[in-house]
C-alpha cells in the first residue's frame, strides 16, 4: 500500500527546502511577519469596528464620533453625527475633548489610513474606550449606511 499524501510531502520537504532555501526563507519570514502583525492587533488598546459594529455602538452607547478626513471629503460625505477635526488640529488634551474621556470615542477618516495614529494618541491621553472605523467612511458608505453631507 503506498504512503499517504501527507507522508509523501513530509518525506520530500527536506529535499525541497535544501533545493529552494530562498523560497523557504521567504515563507518563514512571511509567516513571522503575519504572526507579529496579529499579535500587535491583539495587544493594542483600541478596537477596530466594522460599519455594523459602529452602528451597534451608536445605538447602544452614543459615542463621540470624530472624523479626521480632509474638510472637502467630510463635506461630501460623513457618518451622521460625526464632528470634523482637522488632523493637524487634533489634540487629545483639548478641554472639550477631555470632557469626553469616559465616553466611547470613535475616530475615523475617509479610508481608515490615519485614524490608528489618532486612536493611539487618545489612549496615551487617558481615554479608555477608543475605537476606529475600519476602512473609514468609505467602508460605511459601501455598507449602504446613511451618510450626511455638508459641514454639520
HUJO-V335922 format. One line per field, one symbol per residue. psi: psi as a letter, one per 30 degrees, with the letter a starting at -180 (. if undefined). burial: 1 if it has 9 or more other C-alpha atoms within 8 Angstrom, else 0. A space follows every 50 residues. Layout:
psi: ???
burial: ???
This chain:
psi: kllleeeeeeefeeeeeefheeeeeeeeeeeeeeeeeeeeeeflglkkkl eeeeeeeeeefilkjkjglkeeeefeklkkfkkkkkefgjjffkeeeefg eflkkkklaeggfffeeeeeeeefggkfiklljkfafeeeefghlkllla f.
burial: 00000001000000011000100100000000000000000000010011 10010011000011111110001111111001011100000100001101 10011111111111110111111000101111111111111000001110 00
